[in-house]
Amino acid sequence: REDLSKMAGCGFKDHTKSGAQGLNVNPVHLPQLYNDMQGYLGLLKHVHGGSGLFELCEACKGQYPDHGAECLAFEVFHDRDSPFVLGKIIDLRGRLDSAMWKRDILMLDVQLEDQFRMVAERSNWGSMGRDDLVGMLVCMLRDLKLSRRSPSLDQGLDLLLRLVEGDHGGHQRWSAEWCKLMVAACDRISIVCAGLADVVAELLQSCADRLKEAGERPGAVFSPDPKVLATFGEETARCLSERLVAQCLRVLQPALRRGAGLGPWELVSAGAGNIVGVVDAVKALPGELEPGKAPCVIVTETLTGWEDIPAGIVAVLLPAAHAVDVLSHVAIRARNQRVLLASCDDDALLGELRGKSGARMKVTLGASGDVTWVPAAEADGGAADPSVAAQQANKSLVVQKPPPPPVEILPLAKFSEHRKSLGGKSFHLSELNPASGSYTVPPSATVPFGMFEKVLADPMNEDFREELEDLIEDGDWAKVRAYVVDELALPKSLEDAVVRELSSVGAPLPAGADWQRALKGVWASKWTDRAVSSRKQMGVAEDALVLAVLAQPVAFAAYAFVIHTRSPMPNANTEDALIELVVGLGESLVSNSPGRALSASVGPTDASIVVHTYPSKPDGVFTPEAGTHIFRSDSNGEDLEGFAGAGLYDSITVDPCPHMSIAYASERLIFDAAFRGTLLRKLFELGRSVEANFNGQPQDIEGAVDRQGNLVVLQSRPQV
């Protein structure tokens, strides 16, 4: 009580800087809290005084791998608050790795990681120079590598170290090309760290969900606050070292992009010339616009690449962290619907536009690819005309009804003869002329339009058909798809025909392969959420859309490519092609998996090759060593005027294709300029050759470079 009286009188200074002293409340004597407060004081000393680190250093005596590690441990303790201790912590943790099976050593390693994070958190990223930022990033990743044991993170760090501490990729540090390589390296690291944090968050959240569920049971002795548990995983993941890496990258990546000559905006689709609409800030692209909201400029926080763009949206702008590939589903939609689609790495710019939510703005695309906006004047028309927006929203797509299937499956040689029974993928494949030997087309056969409906009508599927109609009426599309794959019976004549024709074209199915599930899975993709939503938006009746299925062996691809024979880049030369390349199969390219492909503009002369981005996708998709087949959707709703249906329906491999992380530090596509230039030149010439097959009409060409360096064209379609 006497101590409290002294404290009340003059024990503390007023932290409001008013000059007053003493406590600003009347003290209350609570002796029952004495032991608790003693424990709390001990905890504060333990956390902020380094006692836990010292005790662990002492406890590990006699267990260190060598005397040098023991000396270094106490040196780390004495320098624990210095920014220069970070390198020592990394060195010590590396030395302790061989003794990590010992409990005390393991606990010391955990404490060292915490100490590293505490020191790193004090960094003022904004005041650091660009070289200091790069050095700090390398330092944090070296520490993180010791904790996560992630092959993909290791490979990302290897690439970064080659660029920062190795040969710099053959370029001068901070040159434009070096910055482009660094942008790719940082992009990969950002993706990997986000994935690691997501895994931790999901694991912790699953534990929190079980705890919440247990607390809600009758008679539970512990009932935690459900609001705390609802975001436990996410909030805990924010405390991981990955958060520090993300903070550093947020400052470093814009500097690298500027050094590479890249502005804050990256354009995917230029949209219409005059873009006017009401700004709407959203978390994700909506399935459809509410009545009266068109025309609309969407500023979204995320984009997966699989979305459809509802009628009435005239622009979609998003952060660079969620940028999409130019051949992703949503990118094709945007170009086809003449919607502006662009990403921005400047949070302040996007934040400014989000702050104008509800305002009618005029959005302009500059000659350099920058996006700007001003309040729309009454005289600004364009897409802002409500009657035009209404016409767009009510526009219906005319889909031609195909004839009955001529046979159960058609080989490639008969595609031209039965054009109306096939989709664009199959027919355009038959139009290719690889006689010159510059490329090949895989042996192919197609189950034509109407076969799915014919199988449904088979008496053996009578009960199945009735149940399917009920499920469709309920609108549970996941159940519809699962029911088709699991329960639809295929006639033996169809099964025999598929096996026979694929064998006759030189692509025999392996004995015992469960290819039937792949075929039925493609048919079932008629009822994916995206497909159903798209048909509704475009006014396509349920029974008007039919699927053919193109069957091919999967190429043993070293690289996959997409060639846009006429570059869609802003201000591109009319003769330039835009070529995109990824390591492995094209699934990672067309599915918009996280990261970027190598993207380059290639012109008709040897000197005109400009690399825009280097590859940064952490994982590639590869053909199984034993090979496999793919069954590809080929609908009558693709490549139509005013609508690009590619990507709406699934393509499924018979055996799963493994995903593996990519070691870019030794990848020739990045570091061998002669190899890269020769390959890009070959692909440019391939594009011109294929374009000539279609009377000079610009094409989007998908294909692969096999392990022997041969070019394989998998499909070609009119460019959108």
N, C-alpha and C positions, 0 to 999 in steps of 0.2 A: 504493500500500500504506500509506503514511504517512497519507494522507487517510482511508482506511478505519479505521485504528487510532483516529484522533481521533473519527470518527463513532461507533465502537463505545464510546468512553469517555463522550462527553457531547454528541454532535452533535444528538440528537433527544430531545424529551420524550416520556415515555410517555403515549399518548392514553387509557389506561384510567384516568387520574387517580389512579394509585396513588402518584405521587410519584417513581417510578423514572425514570432518564434513560439515554440510550444505546439502541443496538439490542438487540432481545431475541433475536437469533440471531448466530452467528459469521459475520462478513462473508467473502465469497469473492471473490477477485480474478479477474474475467473480462474481460480487455482486448479480447477479440474482439467483445464486445458494445458497445464504445465508440461506434462510428458509428451503430449501431442506436438506442442510447439518446439520442444527440445528435439524431437524426431525430425520435424520440418527443417529446423536449423541445421541439423546434421546432413539432411538431404541437400540443402543448398550448398553447404561446404563441399559435399561429395561431388556434386555436379560442376560447380563453378570453381572449386579449389583444386581440382585434379587429383583428389585423394583416391578416387577409384582407379585411375591410371597408375598412380604410384603403388597402391596395394597390389595390383596385378603384376606390375614389373617386379615387385618383391616376391610374389608368389611363384613366379616363373623361374626363379633362380634354380639352377641345376637342371632346367628343362630346355633352355635355349639351345638351338642347333650348334652355336659356337660362342666363344667369348665375345667376339666382335658384335654379335647380335644383342648380347646382354648389355654391353656398353652403350650401344646405339639406343636401346630402349630407355635407359635413364637419361640419355641426352635428349631424346624426344620429350620426356617428361619435363625436363628443365626448360626446354624451348617451346613448350606446348602452345603458347599464345602468339608466337611469332609467325608471320606469313611465310618465313623461310623454312618452317618445320615441315611443310607439305611434302617436299622431296624426301626428307628423312623418313617420314611415315611410310611413303611408298617403298623406299628401300628396305625398311624394317619388315613391313608386311610380306615383301617378297622373300626375305630371308626366313621368315617363320613358316612359310608355306609347307616345307617338308615335315614340320612337327605339328601340323594342324590337328592331328589325331589326338593330341593331349588336351584335356579339358581346359587347363589354365591358359595354355597357348591360344586356344580357340577364343576364350573370353577376352584375352588381351587383344587379339585381332579385331574383335567386335568393338572394343573400346577405342582402338586406334582409328577404325573407320569413323566412329562417332566424332572423335577429336578432329579428324581431317575435315569432316563436314562442318563442324562448328567454326573452324578457322576460315574455311572457304566461304561460308555464309556472310562473313564480314566484308567480302570484296565488293567494291563499288564498280560494277561493270561499266557504267556509263562514263566513268572518268579514266578508264584504261585505254591505252593506245592499242592499235590493232594487233601489233606483234605480241603485246602482253596478253591480249585476249586469246590469241592462238596458243601461246604457251600455257595459259591457265586451262584451256580446254584439253590440251594434251595431258596435262598433269591430272585433271579430274578423271579423264578416261582411263589412265593408267591405274588409278586407285579403284575405279569402278570395275575394271577388268579382274582385279584380285577378288572381288566379291561376287560377281555374277556368273562367272564360268560359262559365258555365252560364246559359242563359236562365231556367230554373226557379229557380235560386238568386237571380238578379237580381230576379225577380218576388216571391220570398219576402222579400227585403230591402226592396223597395219597400213592401210591406204593413207590415212592421215599422216602417219609417221614418215612414209616415203615422200609425201609432198612437203612436209615441214622440215624434217631432219635428214632426208635422203637426197635423191637426185632432183627433187622438185618437179619430177615428170619431164625433165629436159627443158624447163622454162624458167625464166627469171622470176624470183619471188615477187609477188604482187603485180606481175604482168597480167594482161587480160586473160590469156589462156590458163595461167596458173590459178587465177581466181575462179574460172569456170570449173576447173578440176576440184578446187576446194569447195565450191558450192555443192558439187555432187557428193564429195566426201562428208560434208556436214549434213546434207540432206539424208544420207544413209544413216548416219549416227543418230540424228533426230528421230527417225522412224524406229530404229532398233531400241533406243531408250524409251520411247513412248510405249512400245510393245512390252518391254520388260516391266515397266511401271503398271501397265494394264494387267499383266499376269499376277503381280503381287496384289493389286487392288481386288481382282476377282477372287483370289484365294482368301484374303482377309474378309471380304464381303460375304463369302459363303459361310465362313465361321460365324460372322455377326448375324446372318439370317437364321442360322440354326439356333443361336443363343436367343434371338428374339422369339422364335417359334417355341422354344422350351419355356421361356418366361411367360408365354400366353396360356400355357396349359393349366388346368385347374390344380390347385395345391402347390404351384411353383413357389419355391422359397426365395427366388430372386427374379424380379421383374424390371429389367433395365429400361431406360427411356427409349421408346421406339424411334424417336426423332434422331437420337444420337446414332443408333445402330443403322438407320437407313442409309447413311453416307459414310459409315465407318471405313470401308475399304478405300473409297476415293480420298477421304481426308488423310488417312494414314499414308497413302501412297505419295501425298504431297510432301512428306517429310523425307523421302528417299533422295539419294545422291543424284538420281536422274533429274530431279527438279533443278538442281544447280547447273547441270549440263544444259538443260533447256533455257535457263535464264541467260547463260553465256551465249548460246547460239542465237537467242533473240536479238542480241546486240551485234554479234559478229556477222550473221548471214546477210543482213542488208548491206554492210560494208563490203562484203565479198561480191555481192551482186553488182554494186556500183563499180567496183574494180573490174568486173567482167564486162562492163559496158551495158549492163542490163538496168532498165528502169524499175520502178516499184511494181509496174503492171506487167502481167503476162497474158497475152491474148490467145484465146482458143477459137472464138467465133466473133466475127466483126459485127454481126447483126445488120439491121436495116440502117439506112443512112440517117434518118431523123428519129431519134429515140426519145420519147416523152412518156412519162408514167408517174404514178404515185409510188413513193418509196415505202417499202415494207421490210422491216428488219425481222428476220426469223432465225430459228435454230437450225431448221432443215427445210428443204424444198417441199412445199405442200403437194399432196396428190392432185388437188384441183383448187382453183381459186373460188373464194366465196362470191356469190352474185354481186355485181356492182363494183368489184375491185379492179377490173381490167380497165385500161392497161396498167401494168404494175412493174416496178423495178425492184427486184428481190435482192436484199443483202443478207446472205445466209452465213451461218457459222460453220456449217459442215456440208460436204458433198461427197457421196461415195463413188459417183460415176455411173451408177445404174439407174438413176432417176429418169422419169419422163418429165418434160417441161409442160405444165398445163397451158392450155390456150389462154391468151390474155397477158402472159408474162413477156415483156419485151427486153429485159436484161437480167442476168444473174451474175452477181459479184460476190467474191468469197475470199477468205484469207489464203495466202500462199501455201500454208501448211496443208491445205486440202485441195490444192490444184489438181486438175484432172488431165489425163493424156488427150491428145487431139483425136484419137480414134476411140475413146471411151463412148459408151452408149449415150451419155448425156451430151457429149461434145457433138456427136453426129446429129442428135436431135436439134441442138442449138443451131448448127449451120443450116440444117434443112428447114427449120422454122424461122430462120433469120433473126435469132435471138442473140444479143450481145452476151458473151460468156468470157469472163476474165477474172484472174486472181491478183491479189495485191499483197506485197510483203510489208507494207507500212500500216501498222495498226491505227495510227492516228488518222490517216486518210479514210480508212473504212469507218473508223469511229465517227468521223465528221459526217459521213453520209448516213450512218445509222441514226445519228442525232436528228436527221431531217425526216424521220419516219412519219408518214402521213402527208408530207408535202409533195406537190406536183413539180417534178424536176425535168429539165432537158439534159440528157446525157450525151456527151460528144466523144468520139474517138479521134485523137489527134494523129498526125502523120507519123509520129514516133511510136505510136501504140499506147500512149497514155490516155487514161480515161478521166474526163473532167465533167463537171455538172454545174448548172446554174438554175435558178428558179425559172420555170416555164412561163412564157408570156401567153396571153390569150391567143395571140396570132399563131403560136406554135401548134401545128397540126400533127401530121404523120400518124403514128400509131395511137395518138391520144384521142382520135375521133371515136366516140362511143359506138357509132354505127359500124365502123371497121372492126373494132374489137368484137362486137356482137357477131358479125359475119364470120370472123375467125373462130369464135367459140362454137358456133353452130355448124361449122363446116364438117361434112361427112366424107369419108373415104370410100371410093368405089372399088370393090375387090371383085375381080373376075372369078366366076365359078368354074372350076376345072372340069374336064370330062371324067367319066368313070375310069378307074385305073386299067390300063391296057394289059398289064401283067403284074405279078406280085413284086418284081424287082427288075430294074432296067440297068444294063451295063453301060459304061461310058460311051461305047460305040453307037448306042441307040438314043442318046440324049437329044440330039438334033431332030431325030425323027418324031419324038414324042415331046416336043417343046411345051405344050400346054399342060402336061402332066407333071412338070417339074418346076421347082423354084429357081430363082436367079442364080444361086450358088452353083447348082448342077449345070444349068444351061450355059452360063458364062464359061464354065470349065470346058465344055465341049467346043466352045468357040476359039479357045487358045490353040496356037499353032507352033508347038515347040520343035518343029522339024529341023531347025537350024542346029539344034543341040545345045543352045545357050542355056536352056533350062528344061526341066521335066515336069510332068503333071502326074500326081500319084494315081495308081490304079483305083478306080472308083465304081460304085454301083449305087443306085438310088431306089428306095422304096417310094413309089410315086404318091401323088395326091390321091386321097380317097381310100387308101388301104386301111388307115385307122378306122374310118367309118365303116368299111366293109367288115373288118374284124369285129367291131362292136355289134354289127347286125347279125353275126354268125349265131345260130341257135345255141351253141355251147356257152355264149355269153349273155343269155337272156336275163338271168337273175342279176348278173353283174350290171347290166345296162340299167335296170330299174333302180338299183341301189346308187349308181353313179348319178342318175338324174336327181335323186333326193339330195345327195351331197352337194351337187351344183346349185340346187335351189337354196340350200342352207348358206351357201357362200363361204364355206370353210375350205379355202383353196389348198391348204397344206394336206388336209385329209383327202381331198380329191386326188391330188398328185400321188400320195402314198397308196391310195386304193388302186389307181391305174397300174402302178408299177408292181404291186404285190399280188393283185387278183386277176388282172386281165389275162385271159387264155389266148395264146397264139395258135392258129391252125398249123397242123404239121406240114401242110403244103407250103405255107409261108416260110417256116423254119428251114425246110429242105431247100427252097428256092434261094434264100439268102446265103446259105452255106455253099450252094452250087455256083451261084453267080460270082461271089467274091473269089472263089477258087479259080473260076474260069478267067477272071481278069488279072490274075496273078497276085491276089491278096488273100490267101486262104486264112480262115479263122482257126486259131489253135484248138485242138481237141479239148473239150470240156470247158471252153470259155463261156462265161455267163453273159453272152452278148445280148440276150433277150431283154435283160433289165435295162441295158443302155438304150435299146430301141424304144421300149415302153416309156423310159424316162424322158426321151425327147418328145414323144406324143403327149406325155403328162404335162410338159412345160407349157402347153396351151393355157394352163390355169395357174401360172405364176401370178403373183400380185401385180407385177409390172405389166404383164401381158393383158390381164383383165382390165386394168386401169387404162391402158393405151387404147384398147378396142372401144371402151366406153367413151373415151375422149374423142376418138376419131369417128364414132358412130358406126362401127363395124359390128354386124350381127354375129352372135355366137357361132352359128353354123356356117357363116360365110368364110371364116378363117380356117384353112386346112394346112396340114403339115406334110411335106415330103421329108424323107430322111436320107441324107447322103452318107454312105459308109466308105471309109478310107483307112489304110494303115497310117499310123502316126509316124512322121519322119523322125529320124535320129538327128535332131537339130543341134548344131553348135550355137547357132544364132537364129532368131526369128526376126522378120522385117515386115514393115508396112511402107509401101511407096505411094505417095500422093503425086501422081505424075505432073500435076500443076500445083505448085505450092500454095496453100491457103494462108501463108504468113502475110502480115500487112506489108505493103510496099515491096513484095517479092517480084523479081524479074519474071516476065511471062514464060520464059523458057526453063525456069528453075523447077526442080522437083524437090519435095520435102520427104526425107527418108528417116525412118525411125528403126532402131535396132535394139534388141535385148538379148541377153545371154539365155540360151535354152529355148523352150517352146514359146509360142506366141500368146499363150493364155495370160501370162503376166502383163502383156502389152494391151490386148484388147479388153481384158477384164478390169483395167485401171487399178491394178494392185499398187500398194504404196510405193512411191519413188518415181523417178523419171527414167525414160529410155534415152539412149543416145539419139539426138535429133540434129539433123544436118541438112542444109540447103545445098543442092548439087546442081550446077549448071552444065551447059554443053561443052565448056572448055575445061582443060585440066586444072587451071588455077582457081576455078570458081567452086570451091568446097568450103563452106563455113559451118563449123560445128556450133550449134546453139547451146546444147546441154549435153553433158556426159552422163552415162548411166549411173543410177543410184538405187535401183531396186535391190533391197537386201537379199531377196530370195529369187531363185529361178525355178522353173518347172521343167522337168526333164523326162524323156522317154524311158520307160523301164528297160532294163538290159535285154529282157526277152522280147521286147516289142509289144505293141498292142494296137487296137483299132479304135477309131473314133466314129461315133454316129452323130452327125451334125444336122441341126434343124434347118429346114429349107422351106419357108412358108410362102403362101401366095400373097402375103402382105409386106414383102420386102421390095426395095428398089422401085417404089411407086412414086409417081409425081406428087410432090407435096408431102411425102411421108417416107422416112427411111426406117424400115422395120428390122434392120439387122441388129442382132444382139438381144431382141426381146425374148427369144426362145432358146432353150438350152442345147448345148452340144456336150455329149457325154462319152468318156472313154470307157472301154470294156474293163480294163484294169486301171487302177489309180496311178497317176503319174507322180513320182516323188518330187517334193519341194526341197531344195537344198540351198544353203547360203552360198553367196558368190564371193570369191576372193579377187576383188578388183585390183589389188596391189600388184598382181602379176598378169592382169588381163591385157592381151594384145590390142583389143579394141580401144583401150584407153592410152596405152603407152607406146604402141608401135604405129607411128604416124603413116609410114609407108603401107603397112598392112591395111590400116583403116581407110586410107585414100583409095587403094586399089579395090577394096571391097565396095566402097560407096560408088565408085565409078562403074563397076560391074552392075550394081543395082540400078543405077541411073539408065544404063543402056538396056537393061531388062525392062524397065518401065516404058521406054520408048518402043521397044519391040512389042510388048503386050498392047500398048496404046494403039499401035498400027493394026492389031487384030480387030479393033473396034472402030475402024475408020477415023482414027485420031481423036476419039472422045476421051477426055481425061478419065483416069481410072484410079481407084483405091485398090492396091494389089497387096495381098497377104501371102507370105511364103516363108521358107526356111532356107538356111545355109547348112547343109549336112556336114558331117564330120570330115568328109573328104573335100569340102569346099564347093560342092555342086549346088546349084540353085534349084529349088523346088517351089513352084507356084501352086498354092493351095486354093486360092480363089481370086477373082477380079470382079469388081462391080463399078458402075458409074460413080464418079466422084461427086460427093455432096458437100 
